[in-house]
Amino acid sequence: MLIRQNTYYYLALLILSLPALASQNCDYATRLVIQAYDWGDSGHKDKEKKLLNQALQICPNHAEAHNNLASLLEEQGNYPQAIAHYRQALQ
């Protein structure tokens, strides 16, 4: 019985901590977006794209990452994907 109570206790703690963990992930994604901007600004568009995609894997609703990736895709002439990311950024 004690083991079951401990299991429920730890499960409740885990569930309650999920929003904080998600927030930390999005904070890290924001740092990746900033790094991506710096790489793109210095002409390394492939590195910029890679970092933006990593940011979106970590925090799928990161509006700035979607917007910046959309802008990069638009520059590269990939309009369908650019539009999709612009739409995601607006949601």
C-alpha positions in Angstrom: 0.0 0.0 0.0 2.8 2.4 0.9 4.5 1.8 -2.5 1.3 2.6 -4.3 0.9 5.8 -2.3 4.5 6.8 -3.1 3.9 6.1 -6.8 0.8 8.3 -6.9 2.7 11.0 -5.0 5.6 11.0 -7.5 3.2 10.8 -10.5 1.4 13.9 -9.2 4.7 15.7 -8.8 5.7 14.9 -12.3 2.3 16.0 -13.7 2.5 19.3 -11.8 6.0 20.0 -13.0 5.3 19.5 -16.7 4.4 23.2 -17.4 7.7 24.3 -15.8 9.6 21.8 -17.9 7.9 23.0 -21.1 8.7 26.6 -20.2 12.3 25.7 -19.7 12.3 24.0 -23.1 10.9 27.1 -24.8 13.5 29.2 -23.0 16.2 27.0 -24.6 14.4 27.2 -27.9 14.5 31.0 -27.7 18.3 30.9 -27.2 18.5 28.7 -30.3 16.5 31.3 -32.2 18.9 34.0 -31.1 21.9 31.9 -32.2 20.2 31.2 -35.5 19.7 34.9 -36.1 23.4 35.5 -35.4 24.5 32.8 -37.8 22.1 34.0 -40.5 23.2 37.5 -40.1 26.8 36.4 -40.8 25.7 34.6 -44.0 25.5 31.0 -42.6 21.9 30.3 -43.8 22.2 26.5 -43.5 23.3 26.8 -39.8 20.4 29.3 -39.2 17.9 26.9 -40.7 19.2 24.0 -38.7 19.0 25.9 -35.4 15.5 27.2 -36.2 14.3 23.6 -36.9 15.9 22.5 -33.6 14.1 25.2 -31.8 10.8 24.1 -33.3 11.5 20.5 -32.3 11.9 21.6 -28.7 9.1 24.1 -28.7 6.7 23.5 -31.6 4.6 26.6 -31.1 7.5 29.1 -30.9 6.2 32.0 -32.9 9.5 33.7 -33.5 11.1 30.5 -34.7 8.3 29.9 -37.1 8.4 33.5 -38.3 12.2 33.5 -38.8 12.1 30.1 -40.6 9.3 31.4 -42.8 11.4 34.4 -43.7 14.4 32.3 -44.6 12.3 29.9 -46.6 10.8 32.8 -48.5 14.3 34.1 -49.3 15.1 30.7 -50.7 12.0 30.7 -52.8 10.3 27.9 -50.9 6.9 29.7 -50.7 4.6 26.8 -49.7 6.7 26.0 -46.6 7.2 29.7 -45.9 3.4 30.3 -45.9 2.9 27.3 -43.6 5.4 28.6 -41.1 4.0 32.2 -41.3 0.6 30.7 -40.5 2.0 28.8 -37.5 3.6 32.0 -36.3 0.3 33.7 -36.3 -1.5 31.1 -34.2 
